[in-house]
Amino acid sequence: MAHILVVEDEPTLRILMTRMFRDAGYQVTAAATGAAGLQAALGAQHDLVVLDLMLPDLSGEEVLRVLLAARPDARVLILSSVAEVGRRVAVLDRGAADFVAKPFVNGDLMARVRLRIRDQGSFATNPTHTEVGDGAHLDLHRRDLVINGQRVQLSHREFTLMAHLLHRRGEVCTRQELLADVWGIAFDPGTNVVDVYVGRLRAKLASDTIETVRNVGYRLLAS
């Protein structure tokens, strides 16, 4: 049974989500403050953390920063009424797996939760290493690259992007698809964040591993 941690200070919403997730068959732990949520997240393994940004003590951004520094593989879904696009993009860039805006539709939130928990589980069922090409492998357990026997660290977002390109190897991934599936952004924020992260991966791989499809997106070349 998957375990979800809910960090939300508004009592009615916290109770609603706890009941909704439990009715869907998940085990749920709830916390009303950033400090309590961080303690719970660091004290036990959770398949997903649903985290508000506007908390009465620690900000959600601070909880996210400390949690991912201690547990880089933690999956965090941000649930917030924050309207600024820059702030939304920033938490995704820092390692959050998804962002759902308040007020939310129950069915949409549940679909996002199922997707992120399924993504988490897929790494455990796949082979430990997946070939990228030219002596490079992606270690799905340690979440880094192994290039000619040498380990190259990846940020959370770099790893998620690399895993997505591998899953779609040989196929063109549009920028909008990558924004939606890797950053959890269902709209174009007007930034070049996809291009920046593809550039970071290219700097760690052979230069021709990821092909640019002009005016469309990117493709990981077939091995």
GUDRENTI-747444 format. One record per residue: residue number from 1; x, y, z negated of N, C-alpha, C, O in turn. Coordinates in steps of 0.05 Angstrom, whole numbers, plus 5000, padded with zeros to 4 digits. Example, Ala and Ser with C-alpha at 12.3 -4.5 7.8 and 13.67 -1.06 7.14 Angstrom:
// residues 2
 titor n_xx n_yy n_zz ca_xx ca_yy ca_zz c_xx c_yy c_zz o_xx o_yy o_zz
     1 5264 4886 4844  5246  4910  4844 5264 4934 4844 5285 4934 4831
     2 5257 4955 4858  5273  4979  4857 5258 5001 4843 5268 5023 4839
This chain:
// residues 223
 titor n_xx n_yy n_zz ca_xx ca_yy ca_zz c_xx c_yy c_zz o_xx o_yy o_zz
     1 5017 4976 5000  5000  5000  5000 5018 5025 5000 5035 5028 4983
     2 5013 5043 5019  5028  5067  5021 5022 5086 4997 4999 5086 4987
     3 5042 5101 4989  5039  5119  4965 5042 5148 4974 5063 5155 4986
     4 5022 5164 4968  5022  5193  4975 5025 5209 4950 5011 5204 4930
     5 5042 5229 4951  5044  5249  4929 5031 5275 4939 5039 5286 4959
     6 5011 5285 4924  4998  5310  4930 5007 5331 4911 5004 5328 4886
     7 5019 5353 4921  5028  5376  4905 5010 5400 4913 5015 5413 4933
     8 4990 5406 4896  4970  5426  4902 4960 5438 4876 4951 5424 4859
     9 4961 5465 4874  4954  5478  4849 4924 5483 4846 4914 5487 4824
    10 4909 5483 4869  4880  5489  4867 4865 5463 4859 4866 5444 4874
    11 4853 5463 4835  4842  5438  4824 4821 5424 4842 4823 5400 4846
    12 4803 5439 4853  4782  5427  4870 4794 5413 4894 4786 5391 4901
    13 4813 5427 4907  4826  5415  4931 4843 5391 4924 4844 5372 4938
    14 4857 5393 4901  4874  5371  4892 4857 5346 4887 4864 5324 4895
    15 4834 5349 4874  4816  5327  4868 4804 5316 4894 4802 5292 4898
    16 4796 5334 4913  4785  5325  4938 4805 5308 4954 4798 5286 4963
    17 4830 5317 4956  4850  5302  4971 4856 5276 4957 4860 5255 4971
    18 4858 5276 4931  4864  5251  4916 4842 5231 4922 4848 5207 4927
    19 4817 5239 4921  4795  5221  4926 4795 5211 4955 4790 5188 4960
    20 4800 5230 4973  4799  5223  5002 4821 5203 5009 4816 5184 5023
    21 4845 5207 4998  4867  5189  5005 4863 5162 4992 4868 5141 5004
    22 4852 5162 4967  4847  5136  4954 4825 5120 4968 4827 5096 4970
    23 4804 5134 4977  4783  5121  4992 4793 5109 5018 4782 5090 5028
    24 4815 5121 5029  4827  5110  5054 4846 5087 5048 4858 5076 5066
    25 4850 5080 5022  4867  5057  5015 4895 5064 5007 4911 5045 5004
    26 4901 5089 5002  4928  5097  4994 4930 5099 4963 4910 5105 4950
    27 4953 5094 4953  4959  5100  4925 4966 5130 4923 4981 5139 4940
    28 4956 5144 4903  4959  5173  4903 4969 5182 4875 4959 5173 4854
    29 4989 5199 4875  4998  5214  4852 4994 5244 4857 4999 5253 4879
    30 4984 5259 4838  4978  5287  4842 4993 5304 4822 4997 5296 4799
    31 5002 5328 4831  5016  5347  4814 5005 5375 4819 4998 5381 4842
    32 5003 5391 4798  4991  5418  4801 5012 5440 4803 5004 5463 4809
    33 5037 5434 4799  5058  5455  4801 5081 5444 4817 5084 5420 4822
    34 5098 5463 4826  5122  5455  4841 5141 5439 4825 5152 5419 4835
    35 5145 5447 4800  5163  5432  4783 5154 5404 4778 5170 5385 4779
    36 5128 5401 4772  5117  5374  4767 5118 5357 4793 5124 5333 4792
    37 5113 5370 4815  5114  5355  4841 5142 5346 4847 5146 5324 4857
    38 5161 5364 4843  5189  5357  4848 5199 5334 4830 5213 5316 4839
    39 5191 5336 4805  5198  5314  4786 5187 5287 4795 5200 5267 4795
    40 5161 5288 4804  5148  5263  4813 5161 5253 4839 5165 5229 4842
    41 5168 5272 4857  5180  5264  4883 5208 5252 4879 5215 5233 4894
    42 5223 5262 4860  5250  5252  4855 5250 5227 4838 5270 5212 4838
    43 5228 5223 4823  5228  5201  4804 5217 5175 4815 5220 5154 4803
    44 5205 5176 4839  5194  5152  4851 5193 5155 4881 5195 5177 4891
    45 5191 5132 4895  5191  5132  4924 5163 5137 4934 5144 5123 4925
    46 5159 5155 4952  5133  5160  4964 5135 5159 4994 5155 5167 5006
    47 5114 5148 5007  5114  5147  5036 5109 5174 5049 5117 5179 5071
    48 5095 5191 5034  5089  5218  5044 5084 5237 5021 5071 5229 5001
    49 5095 5261 5023  5089  5282  5004 5073 5304 5018 5081 5315 5038
    50 5049 5309 5007  5032  5331  5018 5036 5355 5000 5029 5354 4976
    51 5048 5376 5011  5059  5398  4995 5047 5425 5003 5049 5433 5026
    52 5036 5439 4983  5027  5467  4987 5052 5485 4986 5071 5478 4972
    53 5051 5507 5000  5073  5526  4998 5070 5547 4976 5090 5555 4964
    54 5045 5554 4970  5040  5575  4950 5032 5562 4923 5009 5557 4918
    55 5053 5558 4907  5050  5544  4881 5056 5565 4859 5070 5584 4864
    56 5046 5560 4835  5049  5580  4813 5077 5583 4802 5082 5603 4788
    57 5094 5564 4806  5121  5566  4794 5142 5566 4816 5151 5588 4825
    58 5150 5543 4826  5169  5541  4848 5153 5543 4874 5130 5534 4876
    59 5165 5556 4894  5152  5557  4920 5154 5530 4934 5171 5514 4927
    60 5136 5525 4952  5137  5500  4967 5163 5498 4983 5174 5476 4985
    61 5173 5520 4993  5199  5520  5007 5222 5510 4989 5239 5495 4998
    62 5221 5519 4964  5242  5510  4945 5239 5481 4939 5259 5466 4937
    63 5215 5471 4935  5210  5443  4930 5220 5427 4953 5234 5406 4950
    64 5214 5436 4978  5223  5422  5002 5253 5421 5003 5265 5400 5009
    65 5266 5443 4998  5295  5445  5000 5309 5426 4980 5327 5411 4988
    66 5300 5426 4955  5313  5409  4935 5307 5379 4941 5324 5362 4938
    67 5282 5373 4948  5275  5346  4954 5291 5334 4977 5301 5312 4975
    68 5293 5349 4999  5307  5338  5022 5337 5337 5018 5351 5321 5030
    69 5347 5355 5000  5376  5353  4994 5382 5327 4978 5403 5315 4982
    70 5363 5319 4961  5367  5295  4945 5358 5270 4960 5370 5249 4957
    71 5337 5272 4977  5326  5250  4991 5321 5258 5020 5299 5265 5027
    72 5342 5257 5037  5339  5266  5065 5318 5251 5081 5308 5262 5101
    73 5311 5227 5072  5291  5211  5087 5263 5216 5078 5244 5203 5088
    74 5258 5234 5059  5231  5240  5049 5214 5251 5071 5224 5268 5087
    75 5189 5243 5072  5170  5253  5092 5152 5273 5079 5137 5266 5060
    76 5152 5298 5088  5136  5319  5075 5118 5332 5095 5126 5341 5116
    77 5092 5332 5089  5072  5345  5105 5064 5371 5090 5053 5369 5068
    78 5069 5394 5102  5061  5419  5090 5032 5425 5095 5023 5423 5118
    79 5017 5432 5074  4989  5439  5076 4986 5466 5063 4987 5469 5039
    80 4981 5487 5080  4982  5514  5069 4965 5533 5085 4960 5529 5109
    81 4957 5555 5072  4942  5576  5085 4960 5598 5096 4951 5618 5106
    82 4987 5594 5094  5006  5614  5104 5000 5619 5134 4999 5600 5149
    83 4997 5644 5141  4990  5651  5168 5014 5658 5186 5012 5656 5210
    84 5036 5666 5174  5059  5675  5190 5071 5652 5206 5079 5631 5194
    85 5072 5655 5232  5083  5634  5249 5112 5628 5242 5121 5605 5241
    86 5128 5650 5236  5156  5646  5229 5160 5629 5205 5178 5612 5203
    87 5143 5632 5185  5145  5617  5160 5138 5587 5165 5150 5569 5154
    88 5117 5583 5182  5110  5556  5189 5133 5541 5204 5140 5519 5197
    89 5144 5555 5224  5166  5543  5239 5190 5538 5221 5204 5518 5224
    90 5195 5556 5202  5218  5554  5185 5217 5528 5168 5238 5515 5166
    91 5194 5521 5156  5193  5497  5140 5196 5472 5157 5207 5452 5148
    92 5185 5473 5181  5189  5450  5199 5218 5448 5207 5229 5426 5209
    93 5231 5470 5212  5259  5470  5220 5277 5460 5196 5298 5449 5201
    94 5267 5465 5172  5283  5456  5148 5279 5427 5142 5292 5416 5124
    95 5260 5413 5155  5258  5385  5151 5230 5374 5145 5227 5350 5143
    96 5210 5391 5143  5183  5381  5139 5174 5366 5164 5181 5372 5186
    97 5159 5344 5159  5151  5327  5181 5127 5338 5197 5123 5332 5220
    98 5110 5355 5184  5086  5365  5197 5076 5389 5181 5084 5394 5158
    99 5058 5405 5194  5046  5428  5181 5016 5427 5188 5009 5427 5211
   100 4999 5428 5168  4970  5429  5171 4960 5454 5158 4966 5459 5134
   101 4945 5471 5172  4936  5496  5161 4910 5493 5145 4893 5476 5152
   102 4908 5508 5124  4883  5510  5109 4867 5533 5121 4878 5553 5130
   103 4840 5531 5121  4824  5507  5113 4827 5486 5135 4830 5492 5158
   104 4826 5461 5127  4831  5439  5145 4805 5422 5148 4787 5423 5132
   105 4804 5408 5170  4782  5388  5175 4792 5361 5164 4814 5353 5170
   106 4776 5349 5147  4784  5324  5134 4794 5303 5154 4815 5291 5149
   107 4780 5300 5176  4788  5280  5195 4815 5286 5208 4831 5268 5213
   108 4821 5312 5213  4846  5319  5224 4869 5314 5205 4890 5304 5212
   109 4865 5321 5179  4885  5316  5159 4891 5287 5157 4914 5278 5155
   110 4870 5270 5156  4874  5241  5153 4889 5230 5177 4906 5213 5174
   111 4883 5241 5201  4897  5231  5225 4927 5238 5223 4944 5222 5231
   112 4933 5262 5214  4961  5270  5211 4975 5253 5190 4998 5245 5194
   113 4961 5247 5168  4973  5230  5147 4979 5203 5157 5000 5192 5153
   114 4960 5191 5171  4964  5164  5183 4987 5164 5202 5004 5145 5202
   115 4989 5185 5219  5011  5186  5238 5038 5187 5224 5056 5173 5232
   116 5041 5204 5204  5067  5208  5191 5074 5183 5175 5098 5176 5173
   117 5055 5170 5162  5061  5145  5148 5068 5123 5167 5086 5107 5161
   118 5055 5122 5190  5061  5102  5210 5089 5107 5221 5104 5088 5225
   119 5096 5132 5227  5123  5138  5236 5144 5129 5216 5164 5117 5224
   120 5139 5133 5190  5157  5125  5169 5161 5095 5170 5183 5084 5168
   121 5138 5080 5172  5140  5051  5171 5153 5039 5196 5165 5018 5194
   122 5151 5054 5218  5162  5043  5243 5192 5040 5242 5204 5022 5254
   123 5206 5058 5226  5235  5056  5224 5243 5030 5209 5264 5019 5214
   124 5226 5021 5191  5233  4997  5175 5229 4972 5191 5242 4952 5186
   125 5211 4973 5212  5206  4949  5228 5223 4947 5253 5225 4925 5264
   126 5235 4969 5261  5252  4969  5285 5279 4957 5278 5286 4956 5254
   127 5295 4949 5298  5323  4941  5292 5338 4963 5278 5331 4987 5280
   128 5359 4955 5263  5374  4975  5248 5387 4995 5266 5389 5019 5259
   129 5398 4986 5289  5412  5004  5307 5398 5003 5335 5389 4982 5343
   130 5396 5026 5347  5386  5028  5374 5406 5041 5392 5416 5063 5385
   131 5413 5029 5414  5433  5040  5432 5424 5066 5445 5402 5068 5455
   132 5441 5086 5444  5435  5112  5457 5449 5113 5484 5438 5122 5503
   133 5474 5103 5484  5489  5102  5509 5518 5111 5505 5524 5126 5487
   134 5536 5102 5523  5564  5110  5523 5577 5107 5495 5590 5125 5485
   135 5573 5083 5483  5585  5076  5458 5572 5088 5434 5582 5087 5411
   136 5548 5099 5437  5533  5112  5415 5508 5096 5408 5494 5086 5425
   137 5504 5094 5382  5480  5081  5371 5467 5099 5350 5480 5114 5336
   138 5440 5097 5348  5426  5111  5327 5420 5091 5305 5407 5071 5309
   139 5430 5097 5281  5426  5080  5258 5399 5088 5245 5397 5110 5233
   140 5378 5072 5248  5352  5079  5239 5349 5076 5209 5330 5087 5198
   141 5367 5063 5196  5366  5060  5167 5380 5084 5153 5368 5096 5135
   142 5404 5090 5162  5419  5112  5150 5414 5139 5164 5422 5160 5154
   143 5399 5137 5187  5390  5161  5200 5413 5179 5210 5413 5203 5206
   144 5433 5166 5222  5455  5181  5234 5463 5167 5260 5453 5145 5267
   145 5482 5179 5274  5493  5168  5298 5519 5153 5292 5534 5161 5275
   146 5523 5131 5306  5549  5117  5305 5561 5118 5333 5550 5106 5352
   147 5583 5133 5336  5595  5137  5362 5623 5125 5361 5641 5135 5347
   148 5627 5104 5377  5652  5090  5378 5662 5083 5349 5686 5086 5343
   149 5643 5074 5333  5650  5065  5306 5651 5087 5285 5654 5082 5261
   150 5649 5112 5293  5650  5135  5275 5622 5146 5270 5606 5149 5289
   151 5615 5151 5244  5589  5161  5237 5588 5191 5241 5606 5206 5233
   152 5566 5200 5253  5561  5229  5258 5535 5236 5245 5514 5225 5252
   153 5535 5253 5225  5511  5260  5210 5492 5276 5228 5499 5292 5245
   154 5466 5270 5223  5444  5285  5236 5426 5298 5215 5422 5287 5194
   155 5417 5322 5221  5396  5334  5204 5370 5318 5208 5368 5302 5226
   156 5351 5323 5190  5325  5309  5192 5313 5314 5220 5303 5296 5232
   157 5313 5339 5229  5301  5346  5254 5316 5334 5278 5304 5325 5297
   158 5343 5334 5276  5358  5322  5298 5352 5292 5300 5349 5282 5322
   159 5350 5279 5277  5344  5250  5278 5317 5245 5290 5314 5227 5306
   160 5297 5261 5281  5269  5257  5291 5268 5262 5321 5254 5247 5336
   161 5282 5282 5331  5283  5288  5359 5296 5266 5375 5287 5257 5396
   162 5319 5256 5364  5333  5234  5378 5316 5209 5379 5315 5195 5399
   163 5302 5203 5357  5285  5179  5356 5262 5182 5376 5255 5162 5389
   164 5251 5206 5379  5229  5210  5398 5239 5206 5427 5227 5192 5443
   165 5262 5218 5433  5274  5214  5460 5280 5185 5466 5276 5176 5489
   166 5290 5171 5446  5295  5142  5450 5270 5126 5455 5269 5109 5472
   167 5249 5133 5440  5223  5119  5444 5212 5123 5472 5199 5106 5483
   168 5218 5147 5484  5209  5153  5511 5231 5152 5531 5230 5165 5552
   169 5252 5136 5525  5276  5135  5543 5268 5132 5572 5251 5115 5579
   170 5280 5148 5589  5275  5147  5618 5251 5163 5627 5247 5167 5651
   171 5235 5173 5608  5211  5189  5614 5216 5218 5607 5232 5224 5589
   172 5203 5236 5621  5206  5264  5615 5189 5272 5591 5165 5266 5590
   173 5201 5285 5572  5187  5295  5548 5185 5326 5551 5205 5340 5552
   174 5161 5336 5553  5157  5364  5556 5163 5379 5530 5163 5367 5509
   175 5169 5405 5533  5175  5420  5508 5150 5421 5490 5153 5420 5466
   176 5126 5423 5502  5102  5423  5485 5098 5397 5471 5090 5397 5447
   177 5104 5374 5484  5103  5348  5471 5122 5346 5448 5115 5337 5426
   178 5147 5356 5452  5167  5355  5431 5159 5373 5408 5163 5366 5384
   179 5149 5397 5413  5139  5415  5392 5118 5401 5375 5118 5403 5351
   180 5099 5387 5389  5077  5374  5375 5086 5350 5359 5078 5346 5336
   181 5102 5332 5371  5108  5307  5359 5132 5308 5340 5134 5292 5321
   182 5151 5326 5345  5175  5327  5329 5173 5349 5308 5181 5345 5285
   183 5161 5372 5316  5159  5394  5297 5131 5397 5285 5127 5412 5266
   184 5111 5382 5296  5084  5384  5286 5070 5410 5292 5052 5418 5278
   185 5079 5424 5314  5068  5450  5322 5051 5445 5346 5060 5437 5367
   186 5025 5451 5343  5006  5446  5365 5003 5471 5384 4985 5472 5400
   187 5021 5490 5381  5020  5514  5398 5049 5522 5403 5067 5513 5390
   188 5053 5539 5423  5080  5549  5430 5086 5573 5413 5073 5594 5416
   189 5105 5571 5394  5111  5593  5376 5128 5615 5389 5135 5635 5377
   190 5135 5611 5415  5151  5631  5429 5180 5631 5422 5193 5651 5424
   191 5190 5608 5412  5218  5606  5405 5232 5585 5423 5218 5570 5437
   192 5258 5584 5423  5273  5564  5438 5283 5542 5420 5305 5531 5425
   193 5268 5536 5399  5277  5516  5379 5283 5489 5391 5302 5476 5383
   194 5267 5480 5411  5271  5454  5424 5298 5454 5438 5314 5436 5435
   195 5303 5476 5453  5328  5477  5468 5353 5478 5450 5373 5467 5456
   196 5350 5492 5427  5372  5494  5408 5378 5466 5397 5402 5459 5395
   197 5358 5451 5390  5363  5424  5378 5373 5404 5399 5389 5387 5392
   198 5363 5406 5423  5374  5389  5444 5404 5396 5448 5420 5378 5452
   199 5411 5421 5447  5439  5429  5449 5456 5418 5427 5479 5410 5432
   200 5445 5417 5403  5460  5405  5380 5465 5375 5384 5486 5365 5378
   201 5444 5361 5395  5448  5333  5400 5469 5329 5423 5486 5311 5421
   202 5467 5345 5443  5486  5342  5465 5515 5347 5456 5534 5334 5466
   203 5518 5364 5436  5545  5369  5426 5557 5345 5412 5581 5343 5408
   204 5539 5327 5403  5548  5303  5389 5549 5278 5406 5561 5258 5399
   205 5537 5280 5430  5536  5257  5448 5551 5264 5474 5561 5286 5477
   206 5554 5244 5492  5564  5250  5518 5546 5271 5531 5522 5269 5528
   207 5558 5290 5545  5543  5313  5555 5520 5306 5574 5501 5321 5576
   208 5522 5283 5588  5502  5276  5607 5481 5256 5596 5465 5245 5611
   209 5481 5252 5570  5462  5233  5558 5433 5243 5560 5415 5227 5565
   210 5429 5269 5555  5402  5281  5555 5401 5299 5579 5416 5318 5582
   211 5383 5293 5597  5380  5308  5622 5359 5330 5619 5338 5326 5607
   212 5365 5353 5630  5345  5375  5631 5328 5372 5656 5339 5370 5678
   213 5302 5372 5653  5283  5372  5675 5273 5401 5677 5256 5409 5661
   214 5283 5415 5696  5279  5444  5698 5249 5452 5696 5232 5440 5710
   215 5244 5471 5679  5217  5483  5675 5197 5463 5663 5173 5468 5662
   216 5207 5439 5654  5189  5419  5642 5198 5411 5615 5184 5416 5595
   217 5222 5399 5613  5231  5390  5586 5257 5374 5589 5276 5383 5602
   218 5258 5351 5575  5283  5335  5574 5277 5306 5577 5255 5296 5572
   219 5298 5291 5585  5295  5262  5588 5321 5249 5578 5343 5257 5586
   220 5319 5228 5562  5342  5212  5554 5346 5192 5576 5328 5176 5582
   221 5370 5192 5588  5375  5175  5611 5374 5146 5603 5383 5138 5582
   222 5363 5129 5621  5362  5100  5616 5390 5089 5614 5408 5097 5629
   223 5393 5070 5595  5420  5057  5592 5425 5037 5614 5446 5024 5614
